[in-house]
Amino acid sequence: MVQRRLGFGGTLLATLFACASLTPSLLPRTWLYQGVMGAVTGILGYAAGAGLGALGRAVIPYRLPARWRRIAWQVLLGVCAGLVVVTLSYSLDWQRDLRALMGKDTEIAWFPPLILGVTMALFAAALLAARLIRLGGRRLNAWLDRYVPVYVGHAIGVLVIGLLVAVVANDVLFNGFVARMSDISSVANEGTHPGVRRPVSAYVSGGPGSLVSWESLGREGRRFTGTAATPARLSAFSGRPAADPIRVYIGLDSTGSPRAQAALAVRELERTGAFGRPVLAVLGTTGTGWVDPRMADSLEYLYNGRSAMVALQYSYLPSWVSFLVDRDKAAAAGRALFEAVRERWARLPAGSRPKLLLSGESLGSFQMEKSFRDLRDLVSRADGAVFVGPPNANPIWSHLTAGRDPGSPVWRPVYRRGRTARFAQYPADLSRPGGPWPRPRVVYLQNASDPVVWWSPRLIYRRPAWLEGPRGPGVNPQMNWFPLVTFWQVLVDMTAALDVPPGHGHRYGANIVDGWAAVAAPPDWNAGDTRRLRALISTR
């Protein structure tokens, strides 16, 4: 049973699926990732083909003579081998084009044999595991058939094997993986990034007089507060005396629940005098508690240090793992923080309140969006927002994109003539459409080739709108959609989303400066200042 021959339909669809995985997607892939993806899509294709073959044999009892079956196999193997060779050759050119577009090394002639080797080895291992499971199921059915009617035994056998596979896959493999990642991440959380030192400013968490200790901030919290711009650096840019920026951060080790973290954050904001600054930003974090330094630095330079910002950590896990298991936790933490800050902010006299801003990148944008019912609720309770690389699961982003004005592409949507929210990959996009753009404003920075923005489970069965019509900047015109395959391609693209130059993938660089300038520029700010700050942030 384990050593039986490959199935005809399974072999055909496995080859087609694996070859489809070699077609171009959003970003260049390494040979290892491509090999893994080829194996995964190949085994999915084999399962589909084997299932269709079994159904066909059940419906049509006729079998070809042995001689014709042998000829059919010879033709199939020849066609499959030729298809693999041709597709590997084309994939080399496709990957070179993508890598050249994004400024990466194009000397990859050695990719095809390594891809083929990894794909075949992993495919064989997966097929062996599947056949062992099937063998176990058949032996269980044979044993049950001795005690109960055949159809009852088979039903029980399928149920038992299905439950065992589900338990092993979820409780053993997936939960074990998450637990292991949590252990590793919690240890990493205790470390500190090279070059980051405990701050001497009393205006940041972990510094003198702080209500939270430096050690409790976590690895990313220490980087966030320990790298605040100094007044000297700010003055060098502005040419005027600068203030000490305020950065408040509450780590997982600081206190218990999200509500307790949020209450502590408000007390820390009060201690630092944050509610007396012209601008106060509530920042969403990714899984590990990371805040994009460009997001924080840009706002501080914009206001010459007269800014305050606050964030909290809700997980130790990397962002992509948090997206799978901690999204509800992220939403609860973001909602608790915003509500606590806004409640304290609303108690100030109307004329002396700072601008209340929101920002977040990737899962951090999801965290902030989930604090609101819709766009109208957001702009009625905040003074503007900059969201960077929003995931496809973001509720407000999804609503705006689905409700975009006719004729605007999904990768650069225009919602209600851009009166409140605008989407941009390049700074010039923020000036389109040319109608009025009153405040409060919301900016979404999203690259057309960012897999974080476009990955969705719907890719399994539905062609995405971003592959319809004209392609967005940087998207390969030869990319196509295949059921199941494109889902895995874009998922794997997320592993390389940061290994490309700014303007591609999940890299936004100095465009964050233009986002903040559009949403919350101070009265004396001008386009020349934006250009100078872009140049400074680009070098950091």
Summary of the structure (lengths in Angstrom):
residues: 540
radius of gyration: 27.3
end to end distance: 60.0
largest distance: 90.8
contacts: 1844
relative contact order: 0.09
helix: 57%
strand: 7%
